[in-house]
Amino acid sequence: MIRSFCVVASALAGAALLVGCGEGEKIYDVSGTITYEGKPIPKGLIFFDPEKGTPGTQGFANIENGHYDTSVSGKGKGIRGGTYAIRVSGFDGVVGPEAPFGKTLFPEHQFTKELPAQKQTLDYDVKKPK
């Protein structure tokens, strides 16, 4: 009885490993330039939050000297494609106490965009809040 239990448990564990070895979700990288009033953002963050009905998890990247790239190891994660709420935070880049990216240039900016399931470039200019 114990022996047949072990055989069944081993078979189930092996099946679980095979299922886990699949390709997983396909992630596409997004890169581009983010400016504030036409000037590159010195430091910042960009987040890609999937809207309702868009599968997958949040994508993100650091912004440095106006450029971002989700493919940068440890500093980004791509998207699956679909409709995203895109959030941008911009900072002056002057490091200070409790301000690793510097002072905030503007309140977090958000816009929504349909992004295809492919590697792509997305450039955006944040306008001064009114």
N, C-alpha and C positions, 0 to 999 in steps of 0.2 A: 504494500500500500504506500509506504513512504517512498519507495523507489519509483513507482509510477507518478507520484506527486512531483518528485524531483525532475522527472523527464518532462512532464507537462509544464512545470515552472520554467525549465530551461528553454523549451520550445517557445513559450510566450515571451520570454526575455529576448530571445533571438529575433522574433517577429517584431518586437518593439524597436530593436536596434535597426532593423532593415527599414522600418517606416521612418525612423529618425534620420536615415542617410539620404533621404530625397533631396532634391535641389533646393527646396525652401522657396521663400518669396523672392522675386526678382526685384532688385533695387536699382534705380537709375540715378545717376549723379546730376546735380544741378550746380552751375557755377555762374558767376557774373560779377557785375559792378554795382555797388550801392552808393549813391551820393545823397547829400543833403544840400538842397538849394544849389545843385550843380557841382558841389565840391565833394571829393571822396571822403567817406566817413573814416576817421583814423582807426578806431577800434569799435567793434560792435558784435552783435549776434543776429542771426536770422533763423527763424523757426518756420517749419512747414507743418501746420496742424491739419490733419485730414478732416474735412467736413463730413457731416452725416452722409453715409452711403459710399464713402471712399474708404477702401480697405487699407490696412497697414498702420504703422505707428508713425510717430512724429519724426520728421527729418530736421536737420539743423546744420549750421556751420558758423564758424567764427568769421568776422569781417576784419580784415587788416588792410589799411591803406586803400579802402574802398572795394577790395576784392574778397570774394568768398568762393569756396569750393567744397562741396559735401564729400568729395573723395579723399580729402586730406585725412590721413590716418589719425584717429584719436580726437580729431577736431571737427568731425562731421558725419552725417548719415543721410543717405539719399531718400528718394520717394518711390512710390509704386505707380503713381499716375492717378489723376482724378482731380477733384476740386479741393483746394487747400486755402485755409486762412493763413496768410503769411504775415508774420510779425517781425518787425525790425526795431532793434534798440541800437542807438548810436551814442558814442562817447568820444571825448576829446583826445583820449590816449595818454593824457598826463597822469601817471600813476600817483596816487596819494594814499594816506591812511584809509583803510576800509574802502578803497576805490581802485581795484586792480585794473580797470579799463579807463579810469579818469572820471571826469564830470559828465553828466548826461547832457547831450546836445538838444534832445527833444523828447517829449513823452513817447512811450512805445507806440509805433505806427503800425496799423494793420490794414491789409487789403485782401481781397479774395481773388483767386485766379485758378482757372482750369489748366492743369499741367499734364501734357501727354506722357504716356508710359514710354519714355525714351530719354537718353542723355540729352541735356539741353543747357542753353545759356539764358539766364533771366537777369536783365539789367533793370534797375529801378531808381528813380529820383524821389526822395522824400521831400515833400513841400513843407515849408514853415507852417505850423498850426495857426489858424486864424482866430 
